[in-house]
């Protein structure tokens, strides 16, 4: 698959569903105590490292960015979809949201104290994932924490409809935690924790904590 094709498909699809998607996920964290605990731990790790800006990559409508802000972090969000960014700015005025791609982050080297990708890597093809993780390593300062959330499995499915019945064309890649952890280590992160769980966020999800090696 051509890189431009999957990026364009994701951008167009999420532009279409941005408003309905935001409505559907707005209360998910309230029903997900283990995910809230993971986000709170991430916030603690950022503060323990001296604090600083934190980026939510693939932020969608900004709910995780806003939650991190409520936890006291200087959090901002980046998303490929201008429609999603518009909804995030509408729903969370005062917070910073930008249009951008995780394949080429417009951030300086070592400029963020931590990075989170909350179920946003699920649309990245396997052959592009290492390049994305290299971008993550580049922008996180040495020793900074990384938090990933993703769906667990071994298959890729094509999603053609969703979030209010709107047409979509996105591929959902489910992965095993061990494989993602191996890719992280290859990309210069130390893996500190791997957890699988079932919740409103995912029928079978995984959360991995990593730390950017020097």
Secondary structure, 3 states (H helix, E strand, C coil): CCHHHHHHHHHHHHHHHHHHHHHHHCCCHHHCHHHHHHHHHHHHHHHHCCCCEEEEECCCCCHHHHHHHHCCCEEEEEECCHHHHHHHHHHCCCCEEEECCCCCCCCCCCCEEEEEEECCHHHCCHHHHHHHHHHHHHHEEEEEEEEEEEECCCCEEEEEEECCCEEEEEEEECCCHHHHHHHHHHCCEEEEEEEEEEECCEEEEEEEEEEECC
